[in-house]
């Protein structure tokens, strides 16, 4: 049986509801005095969730000092020696920069200092040792909830293109042309496709499915309608559309807005 689908009127309603679910689980982890690991994509899709998290945490005066932001991926630049290095954090497309600017900072803004997400609780894979990320997540007890987004043009998840293995771990990935084209919309400061990095370090599909206790695939906007259709009509994981991985995740579910769900 496939992952259940919930349709919301707007992305904001979707984000508000999902943020409440995240905070409920984070509070439970705090009562048990354990870390709460939240798997986080960057980009346009999760913004309503992160914005709602900040508002709801402030209203409830939450303590999120135990929350760990587990970023899915990061862009890489060539190091001139045949290898790769992480892009600068101040680059407009940096996923690590996104984590600090658009997740941590808004959440911390209205919380007491001792309730804030600390800097060392923002995790991201290291291209020098990608496999260490999976080991780190395993040692921490896995990811409590993984937020997933889907590429509009090819269903990519993180930087995993069509054809990626369902059991793949964190690794350096050559970005597909579809992913790079999508990034021209995600990061409008790119002036042309030539400016978009060609490689990234990314969690694998297996990282998500194997190490998450719960996963939510989020799609909103008419541009995600085809991806939503492909995911909903799949009976299980289809390597031609990586977002169908949600059907293989523990407690996997799909959240859409009406525009993505279609008529």
N, C-alpha and C positions, 0 to 999 in steps of 0.2 A: 504494500500500500504506500502511495506517495506521501510526501510531506503535506500537511494540511495548509490551506490557503485562507488568509484573512484579507479582506479588501476594506480600505479606509477611504473616506471622502477626499482627503487631501494629504500631501506629504507631511504637513504640520501635525495633523491628527495622528498619523502613523508614528511620527517621531515622538510625540508626547506619550503615547501609549507604550511604546517600546522603551523609552527612557524610564518610565515608571516600573516596568518589569526588571530592567537592569538594576535600578536602585533597590528594589525589593530583595533581589538576590545578593546585592552588595551588603545590605544591612544584615542579612542572615549570615554571611561570611564574617562580618565584624563581630557578631554575637559569638561566633565560634572561634574568634581570635585567629583568623587565618586570612591570607591574601585572597583577593578576588581578581582574577585575570580576565580582562575583557579584550577579545580580539578585534582589532580596529582597522578598517580600510580608510584610506584618505579619499579625497575627491568630492564630487557634488552629491552623490547619493546619500552618504551618512550625515551630511550637515544638519538636516532637521533633527536628527537624533541627538547629536552633540549639543545643539543649541537648547533642546528641551532638557537634556541632562543638567546643563548649567542652571536653567531656571528652576527645575524641580528640586535640585540639590540645595539651592539657596533658600527656597521656600520652606523646605523641611529641616534646614540647618543640619544637613547630613555630615557625617565624618567619612571622608573618602581617602584617608591617609593610607589605607590598605589596598586601594585600587591600583592595579597595574595595567597600563595601556600597552597592549601587545600589538605593535604595528605589523602589518602583513608583509610589507615590502619596502624597497628603497631603490631609487635610480642610481646608476653607476656611471662613472666617467672612466675613460681609458687612462691608465697611469703612465703611458709612454714606454712601458717595459713588457708589453704583451698581456698585462693583467688589468684589473679594475680597482677603483677606489670609490667609496661612497661620495655622492655629490655633496657640495657644501650645504650645510644646514640652512644657510640664508638664501639658497637658490629658491626661486618662486615655486618650483615644482618639487622641492624636497618633501618627502613623506615625514621625515623626522621633524622638519620645520613645521609642517602641518600639525603634527601631534602637539607641539608646544604652543603654537599660535591658536589653533582652532578646537583643540580638545582640552588640554590642561589649563590654559590661561583663562578661558571663560568660566570653567568650573571652579577654579580656585579664587576667582575674583571676589566672590561674596561669601567665602567660607573663612572661618577662623584659621589662623596660621597652622595650628596643630591638627586641623582637619583637612588640609590641602593634600593633593596628590604630589608627592615629592618628585624631583627631577629624576632620581634614580629608579623610579617606577615607570619610566618610559623606555620600553625595550624595542629593539629593532635588530634584524639579522645582520651579521658581520660578513661581508664578502670574503674576508680572509679565512673564515672558518664557518661556512653556512650551516654545516651539520650540527654545530654547537647549539644553534637556536632550538632545534628539536629536543636536544638533551636538556637544555635549560628549562624548557616548558615542561618536559616530563618530570624533572626533579622538583618543579614547583607544584606538581599535582595536576597539570593539564590546564587548559583554558576553560574557564567556567562557562563563558558564552562567547561565541564567535559571530560577529556581524559580517555578513557577506554581501557583496555587490556583484552585479553581472555586467560585463561589457555589452553595449548595445549591439555591436556589429558581429561579434563572434562568441559571446557568452563567456569571455575569459573571466577568471576569478583570480584576484591579485594579479600576478604577471603570468599566470599559467594559461597558455594558448590552447586551442583545440588540439587534441592528440596527446595532451599531458596525461600521464598515468594516474590512476585513482589512488595509488599508494605512494606517490612521490613525496620526498622530503624537501626541506629547505635547500635551495641551490641557486646558482647564478643562471639566469634565464635570458636568452635572446628574445627581445620584444618583437611580437608579430607586427606587421604593418598595420593591421586593424587596431591593435592596442595603441600604437603610436598615433594613428589618425584620431582615435578617440581622445587622446591627450591634447590635441589641438583645441578641442572644445573645453576640456577640463581645465587646461592652463592657457587661457587666451593670450598670455604674454609671449608664448611661442609665436614667432612670426612665420615659420614654415616648418615643414616636416623635418628638414635637415637639422633643426635645432633640438629636436626631441631625442633623448638618449636612446641608444640601440640595445642596451642591456640593463638588467636590474637584478637584485637579489630578492628572492621571494619565498615565502612559505610554499610548500607543496600542497597539492590537493590531499595527500595523505596526512600531512601535518594537521590540516583542519579536521578531517574526518576521524582520524585516530586520536587526536589529543583534545578535542573539544567535548564538553559534557552537554552542550546545547548549541544550536546554530540557528540563525535567522537570516534568510536571504531577503534582501530589501530591494524592491524595484519601484520606481515611481516616474511618472511622466509618460507622454505618448511615445517618446523615443525608445522606451523600454518595453513597448507592447509586444514586439516580436520575441524578445527574450523571455518575457513572461509566458507567452504562448508555448514556446519551445520547452520551457521548464515544466509547465503544468501538464503538457501532453506526454512527457517522458514517463516511462514506467519505472525507471531506475537511472543509474548513471550512464550517460551517453558521452563518450570521449570527444565527440564532435561539438559538444556544447557543455563546457566545463561546469557551468552553473548548476547543471543537473546533479552535481555532487550533493546538493542539499538532501536528496532522497536517501543518501547513504549515511547521513550524519545522525548521531544520537539526538533525539528530541529536535529534529530538524523541522522548520516550518517556514512558510513563505508569506511575506507581508507586501501587499501591493496597494497603490492608490487606484482610484477609479480610472484614471487616464491610462495607467499601465495595464489594468485588467481588461480594458476595452469594452465594447458593447456586449 
